[in-house]
């Protein structure tokens, strides 16, 4: 009995030390891990499609080449088109800032008049002058920065390493995915192998449901918002719509952010209520589609990741590891969630809980 307890204690020490070493390594190497993590995620996302081609009798390497080629042929033209449209809209937006500002101040005249009436000592003209000068400069600066980022190809993500390393990592991960899984499976402790495999399958189900499903939701929702706002004639509609859709993986944040920005632009740009209501309608229809069709069909209810847990994981990952942390936050949250559930189940079966 004492010998078994010592053995269990040694096992815990080993796994804890391995976990700490892994966390420290990720933190120390965080500046170079981004293209590798991106490649692994791409390999994971594309593995089911590659496996289907393989089941149809195609060689795994050939299937990998075909899938990667299809992805490049589909995504690259779309990305070029999107960057071109966004750049054009940003140019128009920067040129229209003074007109927007004048329209905004004109529409806010009743508000300033009421302020002047309630607070006679308040100099409304100075406030308007301050808003005009500072907002114009601020909006132009933000627009210029966004435009330079778009036209330079998102330079802040270390594009060179992403473009050169990520496709290579994604190719080899996709080609050798089954080999990696078999290798890891062969290294599992024999006594705990069945339990670890059960937890791994549960984690895979959650990740497949959330990452693949939520990614599809974000792309479809972003496309709908961008197209809808573009049709109603909102300046920066494509950019705002895609931002709203892409960050919809953070519960409620994407929709609220996109709606607030769109309403601010619509209020300054449009002179009549029906056009502003059209912008509201785009987001109302988008929320209806997401809540009743996209999320239930593509993500489902069995993911098991609470929205609060997802938001906390994303914030913690962003603070600790930056953009890399945002990429791995949801997978890590899913893994921790599964491990905690199984730990609680084991605890409820233990003598500590039953007080035997």
Buried (B, 14 or more C-beta within 10 A) or exposed (E): EEEEEEEEEEEEEEEEEEEEEEEEEBEEEBEEBBBBBBBBBBBBBBBEBBBEBBEEEBEBEEBBBBBBEEBEEEEEEEEEEBBEBBBEBBBEBBEBBEEBBEBBBEEBEEEBEEEBEEEEEEEBEEBBEEBBEEBBEEBBEBBEEBBEBBBEEEEEBBEEBBEEBBBEBBBBBBBBBEEEEEEEEEEBEEEEEEEBEEBBEBBBBBBBBBBBBBBBBBBBBBBBBBBBBBEBEBBBBBBBBBBBBBBBBBBEBBBBBBBEBBBEBBBBBBEEEEBBBBBBEBBEEBBEBBEEEBBEEBBEEEBBBEEEBBBEBBBBBBEBBEBBBBBBBBBBBBBEBBEEEBEEEEEEEEEEEEEE
